[in-house]
Amino acid sequence: MKSKGLLSILTFSEKRKDLLFLLEEKSCTLADIREHFNVSSPEISPRIKEMLDYDLIEKADKEYRLTPIGKAIITHFRPFLEIIATIEKNEAFWQQHYLEDIPQTMLDNLMDLKDCEVVSDSIENIYESHKTFTENISRSSYLKGVSSIFIPTYPDFFAGLAERNIPISLVLTEKVFSKVRDEHREKLDFYMESPHTELYVIDDVKLAFVVTDVFFSMSLFFNQDTYDPMDDLVGYDESALKWGCDLFEHYKEVSRKITSI
């Protein structure tokens, strides 16, 4: 059965979609459109006619422009395409991991992570990504993070950051907090006594991430019981950093602040 309607007009042809975005920027003559797409009139004219028929564009004074309907559609069409592209870019990462602990409001804005890349290490080299992590931290002026996993080097690492007076705000799960308190009490006391540190505890959460003014890095679980130590989603652009900060604020709000041990 052949698809019909506006959805097929917009999604089944790259030329129609790209023409919509072109006319969003400015009105164009047929010559402008031919030059932009490097096509002949017979190639592009059928696409133009289809969009005229569906009242997506109109012609006035030899120039094509968006109709009010076309403008309304493109307002919602662009975010739709962006979130699809974001998922497809790192499709295995999103499909293979447990996403239930990422709030739906954050998933609704997943297109903010469109420039992120998945950094993968083999099981024999899982600490190589930690090297990149520490290099990025060394260039950062603050750090916010949520962790449901314990890495043996982290108590010393975060105590070192606290010693350098880098503002740090951490949310740990109850199990991770208990392990740090029981096995690394001296480092934890030093962290807590530092003037620019905060510590929060949450019952449980199945993800781990850090965000600074330089980068965002997130690792997830395959399911509720199995953490993926090899794949990290990493981004450096402003939208990824904001997304990470918003996610941190969500977990900070639902955690309890630790003021004394």
C-alpha positions as CSV (number, residue, x, y, z in Angstrom):
1,M,0.0,0.0,0.0
2,K,1.4,3.4,-1.0
3,S,1.8,5.9,1.8
4,K,0.0,9.2,1.3
5,G,-0.3,12.4,3.1
6,L,1.9,15.0,4.7
7,L,4.1,12.5,6.5
8,S,5.1,10.8,3.3
9,I,5.6,14.1,1.6
10,L,8.1,15.2,4.3
11,T,9.8,11.9,5.1
12,F,10.0,10.0,1.8
13,S,12.1,12.6,-0.1
14,E,15.3,14.2,1.0
15,K,14.7,16.9,-1.6
16,R,11.3,17.9,-0.2
17,K,12.7,18.0,3.3
18,D,15.7,20.0,2.3
19,L,13.6,22.4,0.3
20,L,11.4,23.0,3.3
21,F,14.5,23.9,5.3
22,L,15.9,26.1,2.5
23,L,12.7,28.1,2.4
24,E,12.7,28.4,6.1
25,E,15.8,30.6,5.8
26,K,14.7,32.7,2.8
27,S,12.3,33.0,-0.1
28,C,13.8,31.6,-3.3
29,T,13.2,31.8,-7.1
30,L,13.2,28.6,-9.1
31,A,16.7,29.6,-10.3
32,D,17.9,29.9,-6.6
33,I,16.5,26.5,-5.8
34,R,18.1,24.9,-8.9
35,E,21.5,26.4,-8.0
36,H,21.2,25.4,-4.3
37,F,20.5,21.8,-5.1
38,N,22.6,21.7,-8.4
39,V,19.7,20.2,-10.3
40,S,17.7,21.0,-13.4
41,S,14.1,22.2,-13.5
42,P,12.7,18.8,-14.6
43,E,14.3,17.3,-11.5
44,I,13.1,19.7,-8.9
45,S,9.8,20.9,-10.4
46,P,7.8,17.8,-9.4
47,R,8.9,18.2,-5.8
48,I,7.9,21.8,-5.8
49,K,4.5,21.0,-7.2
50,E,3.9,18.4,-4.5
51,M,4.7,20.8,-1.8
52,L,2.5,23.5,-3.4
53,D,-0.4,21.0,-3.6
54,Y,-0.1,20.2,0.1
55,D,0.0,23.9,1.0
56,L,3.5,23.7,2.5
57,I,4.9,26.4,0.2
58,E,3.4,29.1,-2.0
59,K,4.6,31.3,-4.9
60,A,4.5,35.1,-4.9
61,D,6.3,37.5,-7.2
62,K,8.3,34.6,-8.8
63,E,9.6,33.5,-5.3
64,Y,8.7,30.4,-3.3
65,R,8.2,30.7,0.4
66,L,6.7,28.8,3.3
67,T,3.0,29.0,4.0
68,P,1.8,29.4,7.6
69,I,1.1,25.7,7.6
70,G,4.7,25.0,6.4
71,K,6.1,27.3,9.1
72,A,4.0,25.5,11.8
73,I,5.1,22.1,10.6
74,I,8.8,22.9,10.4
75,T,8.7,24.1,14.0
76,H,8.1,20.6,15.1
77,F,9.6,18.7,12.2
78,R,13.2,19.8,12.9
79,P,13.3,18.5,16.5
80,F,11.8,15.2,15.3
81,L,14.5,14.7,12.8
82,E,17.2,15.7,15.3
83,I,16.1,13.2,17.9
84,I,15.9,10.5,15.2
85,A,19.4,11.4,14.0
86,T,20.7,11.4,17.6
87,I,19.5,7.9,18.3
88,E,20.7,6.5,15.0
89,K,24.1,8.0,15.4
90,N,24.7,5.9,18.5
91,E,21.9,3.4,18.0
92,A,23.5,0.4,19.7
93,F,24.3,2.5,22.8
94,W,20.7,3.6,23.2
95,Q,19.2,0.2,22.3
96,Q,21.4,-2.0,24.4
97,H,21.3,-0.1,27.7
98,Y,18.9,0.4,30.6
99,L,17.3,3.8,30.3
100,E,14.7,3.7,32.9
101,D,16.7,5.9,35.4
102,I,17.0,8.7,32.9
103,P,13.9,10.9,33.5
104,Q,11.5,11.1,30.5
105,T,11.9,14.9,30.4
106,M,15.6,14.3,29.7
107,L,15.0,11.7,27.1
108,D,12.6,14.1,25.4
109,N,15.6,16.4,24.9
110,L,17.9,13.7,23.8
111,M,18.7,15.7,20.6
112,D,20.9,17.8,22.9
113,L,23.4,14.9,22.8
114,K,23.5,14.8,19.0
115,D,27.2,15.7,18.9
116,C,28.2,13.1,21.5
117,E,30.3,10.1,20.6
118,V,30.5,6.6,22.1
119,V,34.0,5.9,23.4
120,S,34.6,2.1,23.7
121,D,37.4,0.1,25.3
122,S,38.1,-3.6,25.3
123,I,37.7,-5.4,28.6
124,E,41.5,-5.6,28.9
125,N,41.8,-1.8,28.6
126,I,38.9,-0.4,30.5
127,Y,41.1,1.9,32.5
128,E,42.3,3.6,29.3
129,S,39.1,5.7,29.3
130,H,40.0,6.7,32.8
131,K,43.1,8.3,31.4
132,T,41.0,10.5,29.1
133,F,38.7,11.2,32.0
134,T,41.5,12.5,34.2
135,E,42.9,14.6,31.4
136,N,39.5,16.3,30.8
137,I,39.1,16.8,34.6
138,S,42.5,18.5,34.8
139,R,41.2,21.2,32.4
140,S,37.9,21.7,34.3
141,S,37.1,24.4,36.8
142,Y,34.3,22.4,38.5
143,L,32.8,18.9,38.6
144,K,29.4,17.4,39.1
145,G,28.8,13.6,39.1
146,V,26.5,10.7,39.9
147,S,27.9,7.3,40.6
148,S,26.4,3.9,41.3
149,I,29.7,2.1,40.8
150,F,32.9,2.1,42.9
151,I,36.3,2.4,41.2
152,P,39.2,1.9,43.7
153,T,41.2,4.9,42.4
154,Y,38.4,7.4,42.9
155,P,38.7,8.1,46.6
156,D,42.3,9.3,46.1
157,F,41.4,11.1,42.9
158,F,38.5,13.1,44.3
159,A,40.4,13.9,47.5
160,G,43.2,15.3,45.3
161,L,40.7,17.5,43.4
162,A,39.4,18.7,46.8
163,E,42.9,19.5,47.8
164,R,43.2,21.7,44.8
165,N,40.0,23.5,45.8
166,I,38.1,22.5,42.7
167,P,34.3,22.8,43.4
168,I,32.9,19.2,43.4
169,S,29.4,18.0,43.9
170,L,28.8,14.3,44.0
171,V,25.7,12.1,44.3
172,L,26.6,8.5,45.4
173,T,24.3,5.5,45.8
174,E,23.8,4.2,49.3
175,K,26.0,1.2,48.6
176,V,28.9,3.2,47.1
177,F,28.7,5.7,49.9
178,S,28.9,2.9,52.5
179,K,31.9,1.4,50.8
180,V,33.8,4.7,50.7
181,R,32.8,5.4,54.4
182,D,33.9,2.0,55.6
183,E,37.0,1.5,53.6
184,H,38.3,5.0,52.8
185,R,37.2,7.0,55.8
186,E,40.2,9.3,55.9
187,K,39.8,10.3,52.3
188,L,36.1,10.8,52.8
189,D,36.7,13.0,55.9
190,F,39.2,15.1,53.9
191,Y,36.6,15.5,51.1
192,M,33.9,16.5,53.5
193,E,36.0,19.0,55.3
194,S,37.1,20.8,52.1
195,P,35.4,24.2,51.5
196,H,34.2,23.6,47.9
197,T,32.7,20.1,48.1
198,E,29.2,18.7,48.4
199,L,28.1,15.1,48.9
200,Y,24.6,13.7,48.4
201,V,23.4,10.1,48.7
202,I,20.5,8.4,46.8
203,D,19.1,5.0,47.5
204,D,19.9,3.6,44.1
205,V,20.3,4.6,40.4
206,K,21.5,2.6,37.4
207,L,23.8,5.0,35.7
208,A,27.0,6.9,36.2
209,F,28.1,10.3,34.7
210,V,30.2,13.3,35.3
211,V,29.8,16.8,33.8
212,T,32.1,19.8,34.0
213,D,32.6,23.0,32.1
214,V,34.7,21.0,29.7
215,F,33.0,17.7,29.0
216,F,30.1,15.3,29.8
217,S,30.6,11.5,30.1
218,M,27.9,9.0,30.9
219,S,28.0,5.2,31.3
220,L,25.0,3.0,31.6
221,F,23.9,-0.5,32.7
222,F,22.8,-3.3,30.3
223,N,20.1,-4.1,32.8
224,Q,19.3,-3.5,36.4
225,D,22.1,-5.8,37.5
226,T,24.8,-5.5,35.0
227,Y,27.0,-2.4,34.5
228,D,28.7,-1.8,31.2
229,P,32.4,-0.8,32.0
230,M,33.5,-0.4,28.4
231,D,31.2,2.1,26.7
232,D,30.9,5.8,27.6
233,L,28.9,8.5,25.8
234,V,31.1,11.6,25.7
235,G,30.4,15.1,24.6
236,Y,32.1,18.5,24.7
237,D,29.6,20.9,23.2
238,E,27.4,23.4,25.1
239,S,24.1,21.5,24.7
240,A,25.6,18.2,26.0
241,L,27.1,20.1,29.0
242,K,23.7,21.7,29.8
243,W,22.0,18.3,29.4
244,G,24.4,16.8,31.9
245,C,24.0,19.6,34.4
246,D,20.2,19.3,34.2
247,L,20.4,15.5,34.8
248,F,22.7,16.2,37.8
249,E,20.2,18.7,39.2
250,H,17.5,16.1,38.9
251,Y,19.4,13.6,41.0
252,K,20.6,16.3,43.5
253,E,17.0,17.2,44.2
254,V,15.9,13.6,44.9
255,S,19.0,12.9,47.1
256,R,19.8,13.7,50.7
257,K,22.7,16.0,51.5
258,I,25.5,14.6,53.8
259,T,26.7,17.2,56.2
260,S,28.4,15.0,58.7
261,I,29.5,11.4,58.9
